[in-house]
Amino acid sequence: MLKRTKDQASELRRRIRKLAAKGVIKSEIARRCGVSFATVHNVLSTPLIDRRARAAERRALWAEMAREGMSFAEMARRSGVSKTAVRLALKSAAESRLSSDETALVSEGEV
């Protein structure tokens, strides 16, 4: 079995979803795309996740938690991520979007 590049896999997923949206049945999609029925089923069963939107929501939540005085460690514990992930996300957000007061808090590590 040949391994697809990320671009090829993305294009295949788009093609499968497009055919399904047109009402083509899974077995026919599999035949047209040269993949197994299981592959088509898996693609169509996996919800589309807008990772950028989810990340933006998470940063907004963390910014709110920071305004409430919550520590990085507590934010990380509640979110199921590392303290470093929270710190870096807030630092990045602070540099590009947050007010100067919030930027100072994040930069100084007071949050």
C-alpha positions in Angstrom: 0.0 0.0 0.0 1.3 3.4 -1.0 1.4 6.1 1.6 -0.3 9.4 0.6 1.2 12.8 1.2 -0.8 15.2 3.4 -1.9 17.1 0.3 -3.0 13.9 -1.4 -4.9 12.7 1.7 -6.6 16.1 2.0 -7.6 16.1 -1.6 -9.0 12.5 -1.3 -11.1 13.5 1.7 -12.4 16.5 -0.2 -13.3 14.4 -3.2 -15.0 11.8 -1.0 -17.1 14.4 0.8 -18.0 16.1 -2.4 -19.2 12.9 -4.0 -21.2 12.0 -0.9 -22.8 15.5 -0.9 -23.9 14.8 -4.5 -25.7 11.6 -3.2 -23.2 9.0 -4.5 -23.3 5.9 -2.4 -20.3 4.8 -0.5 -19.4 1.8 -2.6 -19.5 3.9 -5.7 -17.4 6.6 -4.1 -14.8 3.9 -3.1 -14.7 2.6 -6.7 -14.3 6.1 -8.2 -11.6 7.1 -5.7 -9.7 3.8 -5.8 -10.0 3.3 -2.0 -11.8 0.8 0.2 -15.4 1.1 1.4 -13.9 1.3 4.9 -11.8 4.4 4.0 -14.9 6.1 2.6 -16.9 5.2 5.7 -14.2 6.5 8.0 -13.8 9.8 6.1 -17.6 10.4 6.2 -17.9 9.4 9.8 -15.2 11.8 11.0 -16.6 15.2 11.8 -14.9 18.2 10.2 -13.0 20.1 12.9 -12.0 23.7 12.3 -8.9 23.6 14.4 -8.2 27.3 14.0 -11.7 28.2 15.4 -11.3 25.7 18.2 -7.8 27.2 19.1 -9.2 30.7 19.0 -12.1 29.7 21.4 -9.5 28.1 23.7 -7.3 31.2 23.7 -10.4 33.4 24.4 -11.3 31.1 27.3 -7.8 31.2 28.7 -7.7 35.0 28.4 -10.9 35.2 30.4 -9.4 32.9 33.0 -6.3 35.1 33.1 -8.4 38.2 33.7 -10.0 36.4 36.6 -6.5 35.8 38.1 -6.3 32.0 37.4 -2.8 30.6 37.2 -1.3 28.9 34.1 -1.2 25.6 36.0 -4.9 25.8 36.9 -5.9 26.8 33.3 -3.8 23.9 32.0 -5.4 21.4 34.5 -8.9 22.5 33.5 -8.1 22.3 29.8 -6.2 19.1 29.8 -3.0 20.6 28.3 0.4 21.6 29.6 1.1 24.8 31.5 3.6 25.6 28.7 0.9 25.3 26.1 -1.3 27.8 28.0 1.6 30.2 28.6 2.7 30.2 24.9 -0.8 30.6 23.6 -1.5 33.5 25.9 1.8 35.1 25.1 1.2 34.8 21.4 -2.4 36.1 21.8 -1.2 39.0 23.9 1.3 40.1 21.4 -1.3 40.2 18.6 -4.7 40.8 20.1 -4.9 41.6 23.8 -4.9 45.0 25.4 -1.6 46.4 26.7 -2.6 45.7 30.3 -3.2 42.0 29.5 0.0 41.9 27.5 1.9 43.2 30.5 0.3 40.6 32.8 1.1 37.7 30.5 4.7 38.9 29.8 5.5 39.4 33.4 4.1 36.0 34.3 1.7 37.5 36.8 -1.2 35.4 35.5 
